[in-house]
């Protein structure tokens, strides 16, 4: 009986740990994706940067399209600094918050990296 209770306790501990891990807390809604990892990043021939996150971009107010991506155009203000921060988050697997447009196609307005 004692071994059974220990196993149940271990399973409950693992379940709680998984529930409260950072990956589970990733969230996209309204005009931002909070505490997300960059899961995909590519640059198109025209120079547009397209990113995917660990969040659910379909819950954003903007249109993330069928692939669920957020984009940045090179003409955007602070493009190079924003691109650098997103690239850093992608290569280091660091969580960031991405503020997006609230209508039309989804594009990055700004990003936040907290330690």
C-alpha positions in Angstrom: 0.0 0.0 0.0 2.9 2.4 0.9 4.6 1.8 -2.5 1.2 2.6 -4.3 0.9 5.9 -2.4 4.5 6.9 -3.3 3.8 6.2 -6.9 0.6 8.3 -6.8 2.5 11.2 -5.1 5.2 11.1 -7.8 2.7 11.1 -10.6 0.9 14.1 -9.0 4.2 15.9 -8.6 5.1 15.4 -12.2 1.6 16.5 -13.3 1.9 19.7 -11.3 5.4 20.4 -12.7 4.2 20.0 -16.3 1.1 22.2 -15.7 3.1 25.1 -14.3 6.1 24.9 -16.7 6.9 28.0 -18.8 5.8 26.3 -22.0 2.3 25.9 -20.7 2.1 29.6 -19.7 2.8 30.7 -23.3 -0.2 32.6 -24.5 -1.4 34.6 -27.5 -4.5 36.7 -27.2 -5.8 40.1 -28.3 -2.7 42.1 -29.4 0.2 40.1 -28.0 1.9 36.8 -27.5 3.3 36.5 -23.9 6.1 34.3 -22.6 6.5 32.5 -26.0 9.5 30.9 -27.7 10.3 31.6 -31.3 9.7 28.2 -33.0 10.3 29.2 -36.6 11.9 32.2 -38.3 12.6 32.8 -42.0 13.3 35.7 -44.3 11.5 36.0 -47.6 13.2 37.1 -50.9 11.7 40.5 -50.4 13.3 40.8 -47.0 10.2 40.3 -44.9 10.9 38.3 -41.7 8.3 35.8 -40.7 8.1 34.2 -37.3 6.1 31.5 -35.5 5.9 31.1 -31.8 5.0 28.5 -29.2 1.7 30.3 -28.6 -1.5 30.0 -30.6 -1.4 33.0 -33.0 -5.0 32.3 -34.1 -6.2 33.9 -30.9 -4.7 37.3 -31.8 -7.0 40.0 -33.1 -4.9 40.3 -36.3 -5.0 37.8 -39.1 -2.1 35.3 -38.7 -3.1 33.5 -41.8 -3.4 29.7 -42.3 0.2 29.2 -41.2 -0.2 31.2 -38.0 2.8 33.5 -38.4 3.6 37.1 -37.5 5.7 39.2 -39.9 8.0 42.2 -40.0 8.9 44.4 -43.0 12.4 45.9 -43.3 10.7 49.3 -43.7 9.3 49.1 -40.2 10.7 51.5 -37.6 13.4 49.8 -35.4 13.4 46.8 -37.7 17.1 45.9 -37.1 16.9 46.2 -33.3 13.6 44.2 -33.2 15.1 41.5 -35.6 18.2 41.2 -33.4 16.1 40.7 -30.3 13.9 38.1 -32.0 16.9 36.3 -33.4 18.6 36.3 -30.0 15.5 34.7 -28.4 15.3 32.1 -31.2 18.9 31.1 -31.0 19.0 31.0 -27.1 15.6 29.5 -26.7 14.6 32.5 -24.5 11.0 33.4 -23.9 9.8 36.9 -25.1 6.6 38.9 -25.4 5.6 40.1 -28.9 3.2 43.0 -29.3 1.3 42.7 -32.6 -1.0 44.7 -34.7 -4.7 44.4 -33.8 -6.2 44.3 -37.2 -5.3 43.2 -40.8 -2.3 41.0 -41.2 -0.3 40.2 -38.1 2.9 42.2 -37.8 5.3 42.9 -35.0 4.9 46.3 -33.3 7.6 45.6 -30.6 9.1 42.9 -28.5 10.0 42.6 -24.8 12.7 40.3 -23.3 12.6 39.8 -19.5 15.1 37.9 -17.5 
